[in-house]
């Protein structure tokens, strides 16, 4: 059935409107995330926002003024419950009065009393330390150090008294002293503040009110719309399942751990196509997966080696070997896996005897010829056999063995019940004699020690190799294999048969 044009246009417009809505919410969530980051860092960086000065090196008196930034502390201090400290505000106001009195061409008569009061306020500030309430006790130490350096005394109180004395002001102009106070002392004094405490005993913070009104209400409405869209797309989806599918949006509604909003904001920006986080995600996931895969493979390899060592140390080797006999092992196997050893013998026997052994004829001749010469030399009174005669004798012996091997391979390849019975009897006898041989002497214990030692060396060498390689080498190898210019190595040429 052909779909009408008006229906397709309406759906296209509806889809476009949802895209615009999703992008708007993503941008609004980004604004909220920036505000959250600013709110979290406001109290620790309040001195910066107040003075708008940047100190690159704390130990060096180098100050970079940033006066282009507005002073936002009067606007944002009420959000965090911050108020000016009474003592420091009184100190600053009294200094303004002192400055007005001393800035006149002729000092006012009451300037001496103002200077004494300023010294008393300085001593009270040093004694009571109003900076401790805001956790900035180090600021008071900076003020004391600067007073000592300016006056050249060891006591900060005496330094303040000396800097405001008649003798000092006669030797130094007030313009010079006012510059020192306004640039070195008063900005530090202004950083002190008082923060109220709520009923729970925690510092006041009214951020949640603005966050709830301006952002969280919008996020809750958007999540509800997304749930409705999911239920419209999948009618059988319950409200709980629809909410769980949008679990990544839940940090947007949490009044605590607000830094977790980074995940849903990045997800929304990526989903709407405003940013592309795929390269960063690929790099992070590749590193994490490589690390986890390496750790997991190490654990699995160690468990495998340890399990093999425990199996090797078991004293039940003879019993387990005897259990491989046909009359004991067949009943324990499913019908499709009965007599697996017999099937292997029927498959590998003709292949080894009919194909592999004839190709080893030259090597067998050389080996038997050398063994024959050495054996006759060790016999007392034995004659020295020429090499040509030894090769001739061994050639006939090898030809006889190879011919017998081919004949045996042909016989094994044929289906014969008697042959199967003989092979089965041979296998049973082999396992029985092997178990009996292991029970005699210390062969079993010695074999177990040697095998466990070999596995221990493999385990140590593997761990040392992995530690030497590390994640960096694995990541470089993976980059080489997955890079666009990487070429697949050609398989080696198969030699002619």
CORMOSUL-V505602 format. One record per run of one state. SS is the DSSP state (@ for helix, = for strand, . for the rest). FROM is the first residue (numbers start at 0). LEN is the number of residues. Records with the same first field share a line. If there is no record, write none. Layout:
SS->FROM-LEN + FROM-LEN
This chain:
.->0-4 + 42-3 + 51-1 + 54-9 + 65-7 + 76-5 + 84-1 + 102-8 + 128-1 + 134-2 + 151-4 + 163-2 + 171-2 + 190-2 + 195-1 + 197-5 + 203-3 + 233-5 + 245-1 + 253-4 + 271-6 + 312-4 + 322-3 + 329-5 + 337-2 + 359-1 + 378-8 + 413-3 + 439-3 + 482-15
@->4-38 + 45-6 + 72-4 + 85-17 + 110-18 + 129-5 + 136-15 + 155-8 + 165-6 + 173-17 + 206-27 + 238-7 + 246-7 + 257-14 + 277-35 + 316-6 + 325-4 + 334-3 + 339-20 + 360-18 + 386-27 + 416-23 + 442-40
=->52-2 + 63-2 + 81-3 + 192-3 + 196-1 + 202-1
